Amino acid sequence: MMLYETKGNGEPIIFLPGLFAGGWIWNSVVRNIQDKGFKTFTFTDPIPVAFEGSQQKALTELDTITENCSTPVYLVGNSLGALIALHYASQRKDRVKGVIMSGAPGQLEMEAGVSLDELKTGKDKYTTLLGSRIFYDQSKIPPHGIEEVKYLFGTEKIFRNIVRWLYFSRKYDVPDVLQKISIPIDFIWGEYDLITPIEPWIDIAKNFPQTSMTIIKDSGHSPMVEQPELFTEALLRKISSGHMHIK
C-alpha cells in the first residue's frame, strides 16, 4: 500500500481511491487545496490493490492514518471509495469529522454497461465502453486510466478482490448506516452520473438532516476529474460551512 502525504498544518483530509482507479483521480483537487493549508493523504493504488479484498484491511489502513492525526479527519471518496469512507465513519465515529461522498454505489444497481467477464478479456472495446459510461466529456478519458482498468481485470488475484468489493457494495444498507451517525455526510455528485445515478441520493439528502447534496454540472461519475475546480469549490464550502442545500 502506497500513501502520498502533503505538508500542511490545517485539518487533515483523506482521499480514498476508486475501485477501478487509483489516487490520481484526486490530483487536481489536492493541488487546489494545498494552498489552503490542509494536510492531505491520498492512497496511490486502487481499492483492490490498496485494501486487497478486505474490509478489515481498509479499516486498518485508515486507522494507521487517523491514529497519527491530532484532530478528527475528513474522508473524501468517489465511487466505492465513498462507501468505504461512510463505513469507516460508522465504525470510528470519534475519528471522523465529516464525510464527502461522490458517485457512491449502495442505492441503484451500478450500470457500467459492460460485464466483468467482458472487462476481464482486456479488449479495448470493453474498457473504452466503460470509460464512455464513466465520463460525460469523452475527451477527458485519461489513457492511463484505461490501461489501469486492463491491468486490474487482467490480474486474477486483483479481479477476485474486485468481485469481493462489488458484493460488499451491493449488500450495503446506506439508510441504516445514516440512521446511526450524526456527523455531516455531504454528497458532491456529477449531474450525468450513469454508473451511480443521482436521484436516490437526492432523496437521501432530503430525508436525513446530517446530509446535503451539491450537483456538479457537465460531469459524470467522476466530477473531480472532469470539473476539478467546481469540485474543489464545493468541497471547501462543505468543509467550511457544514451543510449545503440541494442546488
Accessible surface in RSA format (square Angstrom, percent):
REM  Atomic radii and reference values for relative SASA: ProtOr
REM  Chains: A
REM  Algorithm: Lee & Richards
REM  Probe-radius: 1.40
REM  Slices: 20
REM RES _ NUM      All-atoms   Total-Side   Main-Chain    Non-polar    All polar
REM                ABS   REL    ABS   REL    ABS   REL    ABS   REL    ABS   REL
RES MET A   1    98.03  50.8  27.06  17.9  70.96 169.0  27.30  23.2  70.73  93.7
RES MET A   2   121.66  63.0 117.81  78.0   3.84   9.2  90.76  77.2  30.89  40.9
RES LEU A   3    65.89  36.7  31.79  22.7  34.09  85.7  32.14  22.6  33.75  90.8
RES TYR A   4   125.98  58.8 123.57  70.3   2.41   6.3  88.70  66.7  37.28  46.0
RES GLU A   5    88.13  50.6  65.50  49.6  22.63  53.9  18.47  35.7  69.66  56.9
RES THR A   6     9.25   6.6   4.78   4.8   4.46  10.6   9.25  12.4   0.00   0.0
RES LYS A   7   191.65  93.5 174.79 107.2  16.86  40.1 119.75 107.8  71.90  76.6
RES GLY A   8    25.59  31.6   0.00   N/A  25.59  31.6  13.68  37.6  11.90  26.7
RES ASN A   9   160.65 110.8 122.86 118.7  37.78  91.0  38.42  92.5 122.23 118.1
RES GLY A  10    35.40  43.7   0.00   N/A  35.40  43.7  25.92  71.1   9.48  21.2
RES GLU A  11    55.28  31.7  50.41  38.1   4.87  11.6  29.15  56.4  26.14  21.3
RES PRO A  12     7.58   5.5   7.58   6.9   0.00   0.0   7.58   6.3   0.00   0.0
RES ILE A  13     0.00   0.0   0.00   0.0   0.00   0.0   0.00   0.0   0.00   0.0
RES ILE A  14     0.00   0.0   0.00   0.0   0.00   0.0   0.00   0.0   0.00   0.0
RES PHE A  15     0.01   0.0   0.00   0.0   0.01   0.0   0.00   0.0   0.01   0.0
RES LEU A  16     0.00   0.0   0.00   0.0   0.00   0.0   0.00   0.0   0.00   0.0
RES PRO A  17     0.01   0.0   0.00   0.0   0.01   0.1   0.00   0.0   0.01   0.1
RES GLY A  18     3.48   4.3   0.00   N/A   3.48   4.3   3.48   9.5   0.00   0.0
RES LEU A  19     6.63   3.7   5.66   4.0   0.98   2.5   5.66   4.0   0.98   2.6
RES PHE A  20    35.92  18.0  31.74  19.7   4.18  10.9  31.74  19.2   4.18  12.0
RES ALA A  21    19.92  18.3  19.78  30.5   0.14   0.3  19.78  27.9   0.14   0.4
RES GLY A  22     0.10   0.1   0.00   N/A   0.10   0.1   0.10   0.3   0.00   0.0
RES GLY A  23     2.33   2.9   0.00   N/A   2.33   2.9   2.28   6.3   0.05   0.1
RES TRP A  24    57.62  23.1  45.85  22.2  11.77  27.6  47.61  25.4  10.01  16.2
RES ILE A  25     8.39   4.8   5.36   4.0   3.03   7.3   5.65   4.1   2.74   7.4
RES TRP A  26     0.19   0.1   0.16   0.1   0.02   0.1   0.19   0.1   0.00   0.0
RES ASN A  27    72.46  50.0  68.10  65.8   4.36  10.5  13.82  33.3  58.65  56.7
RES SER A  28    37.01  31.3  34.81  46.5   2.21   5.1  10.00  21.3  27.01  37.8
RES VAL A  29     0.03   0.0   0.00   0.0   0.03   0.1   0.00   0.0   0.03   0.1
RES VAL A  30     8.07   5.3   8.07   7.3   0.00   0.0   8.07   7.0   0.00   0.0
RES ARG A  31   144.23  60.6 134.27  68.4   9.96  23.7  60.94  83.3  83.29  50.5
RES ASN A  32    43.96  30.3  27.00  26.1  16.96  40.8  11.71  28.2  32.25  31.2
RES ILE A  33     0.00   0.0   0.00   0.0   0.00   0.0   0.00   0.0   0.00   0.0
RES GLN A  34    66.88  37.4  54.64  39.9  12.24  29.1  13.57  28.9  53.31  40.4
RES ASP A  35   139.00  97.4 102.93 102.4  36.07  85.3  32.42  76.3 106.58 106.3
RES LYS A  36   131.95  64.4  99.65  61.1  32.30  76.9  47.85  43.1  84.10  89.6
RES GLY A  37    28.23  34.8   0.00   N/A  28.23  34.8  28.21  77.4   0.02   0.0
RES PHE A  38    27.59  13.8  27.38  17.0   0.21   0.5  27.38  16.6   0.21   0.6
RES LYS A  39    56.38  27.5  56.38  34.6   0.00   0.0  36.11  32.5  20.27  21.6
RES THR A  40     0.16   0.1   0.16   0.2   0.00   0.0   0.00   0.0   0.16   0.2
RES PHE A  41    13.17   6.6  13.17   8.2   0.00   0.0  13.17   8.0   0.00   0.0
RES THR A  42     9.55   6.8   9.55   9.7   0.00   0.0   8.88  11.9   0.67   1.0
RES PHE A  43     0.00   0.0   0.00   0.0   0.00   0.0   0.00   0.0   0.00   0.0
RES THR A  44    59.59  42.4  49.22  49.9  10.37  24.7  45.84  61.6  13.75  20.8
RES ASP A  45    32.66  22.9  32.55  32.4   0.11   0.2   0.18   0.4  32.47  32.4
RES PRO A  46     7.33   5.3   7.33   6.7   0.00   0.0   7.33   6.1   0.00   0.0
RES ILE A  47     0.00   0.0   0.00   0.0   0.00   0.0   0.00   0.0   0.00   0.0
RES PRO A  48     1.02   0.7   0.00   0.0   1.02   3.7   0.00   0.0   1.02   6.3
RES VAL A  49    50.18  33.0  37.72  34.1  12.46  30.0  40.82  35.5   9.36  25.4
RES ALA A  50     0.14   0.1   0.02   0.0   0.12   0.3   0.02   0.0   0.12   0.3
RES PHE A  51     0.00   0.0   0.00   0.0   0.00   0.0   0.00   0.0   0.00   0.0
RES GLU A  52    75.76  43.5  75.76  57.3   0.00   0.0  11.74  22.7  64.02  52.3
RES GLY A  53    19.78  24.4   0.00   N/A  19.78  24.4   3.04   8.4  16.73  37.5
RES SER A  54    40.14  33.9  35.28  47.1   4.86  11.2  28.45  60.6  11.69  16.4
RES GLN A  55    67.65  37.8  62.65  45.8   5.00  11.9  17.68  37.6  49.97  37.9
RES GLN A  56   109.11  61.0 106.10  77.5   3.00   7.2  57.65 122.7  51.46  39.0
RES LYS A  57    57.66  28.1  52.96  32.5   4.70  11.2  25.50  22.9  32.16  34.3
RES ALA A  58     1.81   1.7   1.81   2.8   0.00   0.0   1.81   2.5   0.00   0.0
RES LEU A  59    16.62   9.3  16.62  11.9   0.00   0.0  16.62  11.7   0.00   0.0
RES THR A  60    67.29  47.9  66.28  67.2   1.01   2.4  56.21  75.5  11.08  16.7
RES GLU A  61    22.82  13.1  22.59  17.1   0.23   0.5   1.05   2.0  21.76  17.8
RES LEU A  62     0.06   0.0   0.06   0.0   0.00   0.0   0.06   0.0   0.00   0.0
RES ASP A  63    18.18  12.7  18.18  18.1   0.00   0.0   5.25  12.4  12.93  12.9
RES THR A  64    74.39  52.9  71.10  72.1   3.29   7.8  55.77  74.9  18.62  28.1
RES ILE A  65     8.08   4.6   3.03   2.3   5.05  12.2   7.63   5.5   0.45   1.2
RES THR A  66     9.38   6.7   0.80   0.8   8.58  20.5   0.80   1.1   8.58  13.0
RES GLU A  67   113.49  65.2  78.29  59.2  35.20  83.8  29.32  56.7  84.16  68.7
RES ASN A  68   124.82  86.1  89.61  86.6  35.20  84.8  31.32  75.4  93.50  90.4
RES CYS A  69    24.65  18.6   3.42   3.8  21.23  49.9   6.43  16.3  18.22  19.6
RES SER A  70   120.66 102.0  73.73  98.4  46.93 108.1  57.77 123.0  62.89  88.1
RES THR A  71    65.49  46.6  59.94  60.8   5.55  13.2  60.24  80.9   5.26   7.9
RES PRO A  72    58.59  42.7  54.39  49.6   4.20  15.3  57.31  47.3   1.28   8.0
RES VAL A  73     1.08   0.7   1.08   1.0   0.00   0.0   1.08   0.9   0.00   0.0
RES TYR A  74    16.04   7.5  16.04   9.1   0.00   0.0   8.23   6.2   7.80   9.6
RES LEU A  75     0.00   0.0   0.00   0.0   0.00   0.0   0.00   0.0   0.00   0.0
RES VAL A  76     0.20   0.1   0.20   0.2   0.00   0.0   0.20   0.2   0.00   0.0
RES GLY A  77     0.09   0.1   0.00   N/A   0.09   0.1   0.00   0.0   0.09   0.2
RES ASN A  78     4.64   3.2   4.64   4.5   0.00   0.0   0.00   0.0   4.64   4.5
RES SER A  79    15.13  12.8  15.13  20.2   0.00   0.0   4.66   9.9  10.47  14.7
RES LEU A  80     3.73   2.1   3.68   2.6   0.06   0.1   3.68   2.6   0.06   0.2
RES GLY A  81     0.00   0.0   0.00   N/A   0.00   0.0   0.00   0.0   0.00   0.0
RES ALA A  82     0.00   0.0   0.00   0.0   0.00   0.0   0.00   0.0   0.00   0.0
RES LEU A  83     0.00   0.0   0.00   0.0   0.00   0.0   0.00   0.0   0.00   0.0
RES ILE A  84     4.66   2.7   4.35   3.2   0.31   0.8   4.52   3.3   0.14   0.4
RES ALA A  85     0.00   0.0   0.00   0.0   0.00   0.0   0.00   0.0   0.00   0.0
RES LEU A  86     0.06   0.0   0.06   0.0   0.00   0.0   0.06   0.0   0.00   0.0
RES HIS A  87    30.19  16.5  30.19  21.0   0.00   0.0  23.72  24.5   6.46   7.5
RES TYR A  88     0.02   0.0   0.00   0.0   0.02   0.1   0.00   0.0   0.02   0.0
RES ALA A  89     0.05   0.0   0.00   0.0   0.05   0.1   0.00   0.0   0.05   0.1
RES SER A  90    14.53  12.3   8.68  11.6   5.85  13.5   7.41  15.8   7.12  10.0
RES GLN A  91    91.60  51.2  66.03  48.3  25.57  60.9   4.71  10.0  86.88  65.9
RES ARG A  92    57.69  24.2  55.37  28.2   2.32   5.5  14.94  20.4  42.75  25.9
RES LYS A  93   106.27  51.8  95.14  58.4  11.13  26.5  63.33  57.0  42.94  45.7
RES ASP A  94   119.12  83.4  90.66  90.2  28.45  67.3  51.72 121.7  67.39  67.2
RES ARG A  95    64.30  27.0  60.67  30.9   3.63   8.6  14.76  20.2  49.54  30.0
RES VAL A  96     4.41   2.9   0.00   0.0   4.41  10.6   0.00   0.0   4.41  12.0
RES LYS A  97    93.36  45.5  86.20  52.9   7.17  17.1  55.43  49.9  37.94  40.4
RES GLY A  98     1.43   1.8   0.00   N/A   1.43   1.8   1.43   3.9   0.00   0.0
RES VAL A  99     0.28   0.2   0.00   0.0   0.28   0.7   0.00   0.0   0.28   0.8
RES ILE A 100     2.09   1.2   2.08   1.5   0.01   0.0   2.08   1.5   0.01   0.0
RES MET A 101     0.33   0.2   0.33   0.2   0.00   0.0   0.00   0.0   0.33   0.4
RES SER A 102     0.22   0.2   0.22   0.3   0.00   0.0   0.22   0.5   0.00   0.0
RES GLY A 103     0.41   0.5   0.00   N/A   0.41   0.5   0.41   1.1   0.00   0.0
RES ALA A 104     0.28   0.3   0.00   0.0   0.28   0.6   0.00   0.0   0.28   0.7
RES PRO A 105     4.19   3.1   3.74   3.4   0.44   1.6   4.19   3.5   0.00   0.0
RES GLY A 106    17.05  21.0   0.00   N/A  17.05  21.0   4.72  13.0  12.33  27.6
RES GLN A 107    60.63  33.9  27.55  20.1  33.08  78.8   8.63  18.4  52.00  39.4
RES LEU A 108    93.59  52.1  86.69  62.0   6.90  17.3  88.87  62.4   4.71  12.7
RES GLU A 109    95.54  54.8  81.19  61.4  14.35  34.2  51.38  99.4  44.15  36.1
RES MET A 110    34.37  17.8  22.44  14.8  11.93  28.4  18.98  16.1  15.39  20.4
RES GLU A 111    92.99  53.4  91.97  69.6   1.02   2.4  26.62  51.5  66.37  54.2
RES ALA A 112    25.56  23.5  22.05  34.0   3.52   8.0  22.05  31.0   3.52   9.3
RES GLY A 113    46.89  57.8   0.00   N/A  46.89  57.8  27.44  75.3  19.45  43.6
RES VAL A 114    18.60  12.2   0.00   0.0  18.60  44.8   5.11   4.4  13.49  36.6
RES SER A 115    54.94  46.4  43.67  58.3  11.26  25.9  49.06 104.5   5.87   8.2
RES LEU A 116    52.21  29.1  48.38  34.6   3.83   9.6  48.38  34.0   3.83  10.3
RES ASP A 117   104.94  73.5  99.90  99.4   5.04  11.9  30.17  71.0  74.77  74.6
RES GLU A 118    61.33  35.2  60.23  45.6   1.10   2.6  16.34  31.6  44.98  36.7
RES LEU A 119     2.27   1.3   2.06   1.5   0.21   0.5   2.24   1.6   0.03   0.1
RES LYS A 120    78.63  38.4  65.01  39.9  13.62  32.4  36.75  33.1  41.87  44.6
RES THR A 121    78.04  55.5  41.23  41.8  36.81  87.7  51.11  68.7  26.93  40.7
RES GLY A 122    26.37  32.5   0.00   N/A  26.37  32.5  14.94  41.0  11.43  25.6
RES LYS A 123   114.41  55.8 107.67  66.1   6.74  16.0  64.72  58.3  49.68  52.9
RES ASP A 124    87.69  61.4  82.07  81.7   5.62  13.3  31.80  74.9  55.89  55.7
RES LYS A 125   130.32  63.6 112.27  68.9  18.04  43.0  71.32  64.2  59.00  62.8
RES TYR A 126    40.53  18.9  40.53  23.1   0.00   0.0  15.55  11.7  24.97  30.8
RES THR A 127     1.12   0.8   0.13   0.1   0.99   2.4   0.13   0.2   0.99   1.5
RES THR A 128    74.32  52.9  74.18  75.2   0.14   0.3  58.28  78.3  16.04  24.2
RES LEU A 129    72.54  40.4  69.34  49.6   3.20   8.0  72.41  50.9   0.13   0.3
RES LEU A 130     3.71   2.1   3.71   2.7   0.00   0.0   3.71   2.6   0.00   0.0
RES GLY A 131     4.33   5.3   0.00   N/A   4.33   5.3   4.12  11.3   0.21   0.5
RES SER A 132    38.79  32.8  29.63  39.5   9.16  21.1  23.12  49.2  15.67  22.0
RES ARG A 133    65.83  27.6  63.63  32.4   2.21   5.3  12.85  17.6  52.98  32.1
RES ILE A 134    26.77  15.2  26.67  19.9   0.10   0.2  26.68  19.2   0.09   0.2
RES PHE A 135    15.50   7.8  12.69   7.9   2.81   7.3  13.33   8.1   2.16   6.2
RES TYR A 136   103.79  48.5  81.00  46.1  22.79  59.3  53.53  40.2  50.26  62.0
RES ASP A 137    51.03  35.7  45.54  45.3   5.49  13.0  16.56  39.0  34.47  34.4
RES GLN A 138    87.66  49.0  75.47  55.2  12.19  29.0  60.64 129.1  27.02  20.5
RES SER A 139   100.37  84.8  57.36  76.6  43.01  99.1  57.48 122.4  42.90  60.1
RES LYS A 140    79.16  38.6  66.37  40.7  12.79  30.5  52.42  47.2  26.74  28.5
RES ILE A 141    35.82  20.4  22.10  16.5  13.72  33.1  22.13  15.9  13.69  37.2
RES PRO A 142    20.60  15.0  15.81  14.4   4.78  17.4  20.60  17.0   0.00   0.0
RES PRO A 143   107.38  78.3 100.56  91.7   6.82  24.8 106.37  87.8   1.01   6.3
RES HIS A 144    98.39  53.8  89.70  62.3   8.70  22.2  67.81  69.9  30.58  35.6
RES GLY A 145     9.47  11.7   0.00   N/A   9.47  11.7   8.33  22.9   1.14   2.5
RES ILE A 146    28.43  16.2  28.13  21.0   0.30   0.7  28.13  20.3   0.30   0.8
RES GLU A 147    98.98  56.8  94.54  71.5   4.43  10.6  45.74  88.5  53.24  43.5
RES GLU A 148    35.96  20.6  29.20  22.1   6.76  16.1  20.35  39.4  15.61  12.7
RES VAL A 149    10.87   7.2  10.87   9.8   0.00   0.0  10.87   9.4   0.00   0.0
RES LYS A 150    48.67  23.7  43.44  26.7   5.23  12.4  21.95  19.8  26.72  28.5
RES TYR A 151   131.64  61.5 122.72  69.8   8.92  23.2  96.71  72.7  34.93  43.1
RES LEU A 152     0.94   0.5   0.94   0.7   0.00   0.0   0.94   0.7   0.00   0.0
RES PHE A 153     0.91   0.5   0.46   0.3   0.46   1.2   0.46   0.3   0.46   1.3
RES GLY A 154    58.61  72.3   0.00   N/A  58.61  72.3  24.49  67.2  34.12  76.4
RES THR A 155    43.88  31.2  40.05  40.6   3.83   9.1  36.77  49.4   7.11  10.7
RES GLU A 156    83.00  47.7  77.06  58.3   5.94  14.1  49.35  95.5  33.65  27.5
RES LYS A 157   127.15  62.0 124.98  76.7   2.17   5.2  74.19  66.8  52.96  56.4
RES ILE A 158    15.45   8.8  15.45  11.5   0.00   0.0  15.45  11.1   0.00   0.0
RES PHE A 159    20.45  10.2  20.45  12.7   0.00   0.0  20.45  12.4   0.00   0.0
RES ARG A 160   111.19  46.7 108.72  55.4   2.46   5.9  45.55  62.2  65.64  39.8
RES ASN A 161     6.76   4.7   6.76   6.5   0.00   0.0   0.00   0.0   6.76   6.5
RES ILE A 162     0.00   0.0   0.00   0.0   0.00   0.0   0.00   0.0   0.00   0.0
RES VAL A 163    64.82  42.7  64.02  58.0   0.81   1.9  64.05  55.6   0.78   2.1
RES ARG A 164   122.11  51.3 112.56  57.4   9.55  22.7  44.82  61.3  77.30  46.8
RES TRP A 165     3.40   1.4   3.02   1.5   0.38   0.9   3.40   1.8   0.00   0.0
RES LEU A 166     7.25   4.0   7.25   5.2   0.00   0.0   7.25   5.1   0.00   0.0
RES TYR A 167   148.06  69.1 143.09  81.4   4.97  12.9 105.72  79.4  42.34  52.2
RES PHE A 168     6.10   3.1   6.05   3.7   0.05   0.1   6.10   3.7   0.00   0.0
RES SER A 169     1.52   1.3   0.63   0.8   0.89   2.0   0.52   1.1   1.00   1.4
RES ARG A 170   130.45  54.8  92.51  47.2  37.94  90.3  41.55  56.8  88.89  53.9
RES LYS A 171   114.18  55.7  83.92  51.5  30.25  72.0  58.22  52.4  55.96  59.6
RES TYR A 172    28.10  13.1  15.81   9.0  12.29  32.0  18.33  13.8   9.77  12.0
RES ASP A 173    79.68  55.8  70.82  70.5   8.85  20.9  30.26  71.2  49.42  49.3
RES VAL A 174     0.53   0.3   0.36   0.3   0.17   0.4   0.36   0.3   0.17   0.5
RES PRO A 175    46.18  33.7  46.18  42.1   0.00   0.0  46.18  38.1   0.00   0.0
RES ASP A 176    53.30  37.3  50.70  50.5   2.60   6.1  10.12  23.8  43.18  43.1
RES VAL A 177    18.58  12.2  18.06  16.3   0.52   1.3  18.58  16.1   0.00   0.0
RES LEU A 178     2.99   1.7   0.90   0.6   2.08   5.2   0.90   0.6   2.08   5.6
RES GLN A 179   134.19  75.0  96.02  70.2  38.17  90.9  30.35  64.6 103.84  78.8
RES LYS A 180   131.03  63.9 108.84  66.8  22.19  52.8  74.68  67.2  56.35  60.0
RES ILE A 181    10.30   5.9   1.21   0.9   9.09  21.9   5.56   4.0   4.74  12.9
RES SER A 182   100.19  84.7  80.62 107.6  19.56  45.1  47.09 100.3  53.10  74.4
RES ILE A 183    31.51  17.9  28.13  21.0   3.38   8.2  31.51  22.7   0.00   0.0
RES PRO A 184    38.53  28.1  38.47  35.1   0.06   0.2  38.47  31.8   0.06   0.4
RES ILE A 185     0.00   0.0   0.00   0.0   0.00   0.0   0.00   0.0   0.00   0.0
RES ASP A 186     4.25   3.0   4.25   4.2   0.00   0.0   0.00   0.0   4.25   4.2
RES PHE A 187     0.27   0.1   0.27   0.2   0.00   0.0   0.27   0.2   0.00   0.0
RES ILE A 188     0.00   0.0   0.00   0.0   0.00   0.0   0.00   0.0   0.00   0.0
RES TRP A 189     0.00   0.0   0.00   0.0   0.00   0.0   0.00   0.0   0.00   0.0
RES GLY A 190     0.50   0.6   0.00   N/A   0.50   0.6   0.00   0.0   0.50   1.1
RES GLU A 191    50.52  29.0  36.82  27.9  13.70  32.6  12.86  24.9  37.66  30.7
RES TYR A 192    91.89  42.9  84.34  48.0   7.55  19.6  57.67  43.3  34.22  42.2
RES ASP A 193     8.17   5.7   0.26   0.3   7.91  18.7   0.00   0.0   8.17   8.2
RES LEU A 194    85.36  47.5  81.64  58.4   3.72   9.4  83.21  58.4   2.15   5.8
RES ILE A 195     9.49   5.4   9.49   7.1   0.00   0.0   9.49   6.8   0.00   0.0
RES THR A 196     2.55   1.8   1.24   1.3   1.31   3.1   2.55   3.4   0.00   0.0
RES PRO A 197    26.53  19.3  25.42  23.2   1.11   4.0  25.86  21.3   0.67   4.2
RES ILE A 198    13.86   7.9  12.36   9.2   1.50   3.6  12.36   8.9   1.50   4.1
RES GLU A 199   106.95  61.4 104.82  79.3   2.13   5.1  60.72 117.5  46.23  37.7
RES PRO A 200    24.13  17.6  20.00  18.2   4.12  15.0  22.97  19.0   1.15   7.2
RES TRP A 201     2.05   0.8   2.05   1.0   0.00   0.0   0.33   0.2   1.72   2.8
RES ILE A 202    33.09  18.8  33.09  24.7   0.00   0.0  33.09  23.8   0.00   0.0
RES ASP A 203    75.31  52.8  74.69  74.3   0.62   1.5  18.37  43.2  56.94  56.8
RES ILE A 204    10.02   5.7   9.22   6.9   0.80   1.9   9.97   7.2   0.05   0.1
RES ALA A 205    13.58  12.5   0.54   0.8  13.04  29.7   0.54   0.8  13.04  34.5
RES LYS A 206   142.77  69.7 105.04  64.5  37.73  89.8  63.69  57.3  79.08  84.2
RES ASN A 207   111.32  76.8  82.71  79.9  28.61  68.9  21.71  52.3  89.61  86.6
RES PHE A 208    29.29  14.7  28.54  17.7   0.75   1.9  28.86  17.5   0.43   1.2
RES PRO A 209   125.73  91.6  96.06  87.6  29.66 107.8 109.46  90.4  16.26 101.1
RES GLN A 210    18.21  10.2  15.73  11.5   2.48   5.9  11.99  25.5   6.22   4.7
RES THR A 211     8.76   6.2   0.00   0.0   8.76  20.9   0.00   0.0   8.76  13.2
RES SER A 212     3.63   3.1   0.66   0.9   2.97   6.8   3.63   7.7   0.00   0.0
RES MET A 213     0.06   0.0   0.00   0.0   0.06   0.1   0.00   0.0   0.06   0.1
RES THR A 214     3.47   2.5   3.47   3.5   0.00   0.0   3.25   4.4   0.23   0.3
RES ILE A 215    33.41  19.0  22.28  16.6  11.12  26.8  22.28  16.0  11.12  30.2
RES ILE A 216     6.79   3.9   5.77   4.3   1.01   2.4   6.79   4.9   0.00   0.0
RES LYS A 217   117.46  57.3 116.27  71.3   1.18   2.8  76.18  68.6  41.27  44.0
RES ASP A 218    73.33  51.4  71.16  70.8   2.17   5.1  12.33  29.0  61.00  60.8
RES SER A 219     0.00   0.0   0.00   0.0   0.00   0.0   0.00   0.0   0.00   0.0
RES GLY A 220     0.70   0.9   0.00   N/A   0.70   0.9   0.67   1.9   0.03   0.1
RES HIS A 221     8.76   4.8   8.67   6.0   0.10   0.3   6.51   6.7   2.26   2.6
RES SER A 222     8.57   7.2   8.57  11.4   0.00   0.0   0.61   1.3   7.96  11.1
RES PRO A 223     0.30   0.2   0.30   0.3   0.00   0.0   0.30   0.2   0.00   0.0
RES MET A 224     0.47   0.2   0.00   0.0   0.47   1.1   0.00   0.0   0.47   0.6
RES VAL A 225    34.83  22.9  19.15  17.3  15.68  37.8  23.09  20.1  11.74  31.8
RES GLU A 226     1.85   1.1   0.19   0.1   1.66   4.0   0.19   0.4   1.66   1.4
RES GLN A 227    41.56  23.2  40.22  29.4   1.34   3.2   1.34   2.9  40.22  30.5
RES PRO A 228    30.65  22.3  30.65  27.9   0.00   0.0  30.65  25.3   0.00   0.0
RES GLU A 229   108.75  62.4 108.17  81.8   0.58   1.4  52.24 101.0  56.51  46.1
RES LEU A 230    74.23  41.3  71.90  51.4   2.33   5.8  72.01  50.6   2.22   6.0
RES PHE A 231     0.00   0.0   0.00   0.0   0.00   0.0   0.00   0.0   0.00   0.0
RES THR A 232     7.94   5.6   7.94   8.0   0.00   0.0   7.94  10.7   0.00   0.0
RES GLU A 233    90.21  51.8  86.29  65.3   3.91   9.3  35.01  67.7  55.20  45.1
RES ALA A 234     0.89   0.8   0.51   0.8   0.38   0.9   0.79   1.1   0.10   0.3
RES LEU A 235     0.00   0.0   0.00   0.0   0.00   0.0   0.00   0.0   0.00   0.0
RES LEU A 236    38.77  21.6  36.54  26.1   2.23   5.6  36.82  25.9   1.94   5.2
RES ARG A 237    80.24  33.7  78.12  39.8   2.12   5.0  50.71  69.3  29.52  17.9
RES LYS A 238     3.80   1.9   0.29   0.2   3.51   8.4   0.50   0.5   3.30   3.5
RES ILE A 239    17.51  10.0   4.53   3.4  12.97  31.3   5.12   3.7  12.38  33.6
RES SER A 240    96.66  81.7  54.80  73.1  41.86  96.4  49.99 106.5  46.67  65.4
RES SER A 241    70.76  59.8  38.03  50.8  32.74  75.4  46.35  98.7  24.42  34.2
RES GLY A 242    22.41  27.6   0.00   N/A  22.41  27.6  20.95  57.5   1.46   3.3
RES HIS A 243    86.10  47.1  68.68  47.7  17.42  44.6  53.78  55.4  32.33  37.6
RES MET A 244    35.75  18.5  29.82  19.7   5.93  14.1  23.31  19.8  12.43  16.5
RES HIS A 245   165.07  90.2 158.19 110.0   6.88  17.6 108.68 112.0  56.39  65.6
RES ILE A 246    66.72  38.0  41.01  30.5  25.72  62.0  41.01  29.5  25.72  69.8
RES LYS A 247   123.65  60.3  81.89  50.2  41.76  99.4  93.01  83.7  30.64  32.6
END  Absolute sums over single chains surface
CHAIN  1 A    10641.3       8719.2       1922.1       5836.5       4804.8
END  Absolute sums over all chains
TOTAL         10641.3       8719.2       1922.1       5836.5       4804.8
